[in-house]
């Protein structure tokens, strides 16, 4: 293979690595944001369940006090039944007793539903605590890895740029100009392998003569259609 072509392929790999580093500066912070959001979301759910559970237990105590107070009131009314002298007093007291009984029944129904809900919330809280613990442990490890990558991007980028300068300086200026023009204009791969006797980028068919010239590999040849630099690889080109 032509030595200039070998240098161009090497330069292309370097440019790909630099491009990946540039892209990583954008997507790594997004990845970190997603990991942090996942931790926050898990904690928010746990906090919501914890808060609801606390409120439910307070409500449970208040209902138990209400039922106890109403039962005492009911007992008082029932004792008063022994001293009633008129039908009017009797009817009034029965009405009060019925009202208290209804109130007790309603409170007891709510209390039973609340006890069931508390049991559900306690179970959920255990699950959410485990989830928070798992997410925090896993995501914090990932965050540290990503943070280390971000911290190393600068040094890695600097090394790649230095290496790029070394490689590009060894490539004849006219050839390097072609490479840079195509890279900026087309983006992506600049040096492409011939595939089925066509350009590996735009798939424009090559003339038999040009195929033979590319096979020789003694000079740099470009695609007449897209301008990319082409080379022959016995495994991929046939």
PyMOL commands that set and color helices and strands:
alter all, ss='L'
color gray80, all
select helices_A, chain A and resi 3-83+87-169+173-186+208-216
alter helices_A, ss='H'
color red, helices_A
select strands_A, chain A and resi 191-193+221-222+229-231
alter strands_A, ss='S'
color yellow, strands_A
deselect
rebuild
show_as cartoon
